């Protein structure tokens, strides 16, 4: 499968804002996240484990044309309310991606 396009600096920061606000990501992880998702010389990976309020398995995915989060089943078993958190975060990420694509179309 082909590598996903790298995120822009603005996209990566918008995503991390959502992860902080809705999934309890730690601000201290922003620099690493933005670097991993935007730097062209960095080995591409379609996931980034940010943990946060989703537990050790809290993961951001940039895969198959989507931005979304998941967590490990055992993290949901510990705290079932994490399912609701995942739904909220994924809705926010989908809206941010759509806005980003609309903006890129207007500027491109």
MOCORCOR-V486048 format. One record per backbone hydrogen bond with DSSP energy under -1.0 kcal/mol. CO is the residue of the C=O (numbers start at 1). NH is the residue of the N-H. Records with the same first field share a line. If there is no record, write none. Layout:
CO=NH ; NH
//
This chain:
8=12
9=13
10=14
11=15
12=16
13=17
14=18
15=19
16=20
17=21
18=22
19=23 ; 25
23=53
26=29
27=30
29=33
30=34
31=35
32=36
33=37
34=38
35=39
37=7
39=42
46=62
48=60
50=52
51=54
52=55
55=58
58=50 ; 51
59=70
60=48
61=68
63=66
66=63
68=61
70=59
72=75 ; 76
73=77
74=78
75=79
79=82
80=83
81=85
82=86
83=87
84=88
85=89
86=90
87=91
88=92
89=93
90=94
91=95
92=96
93=97
94=98
95=99
96=100
97=101
98=102
99=103
100=104
101=105
102=106
103=107
104=108
//
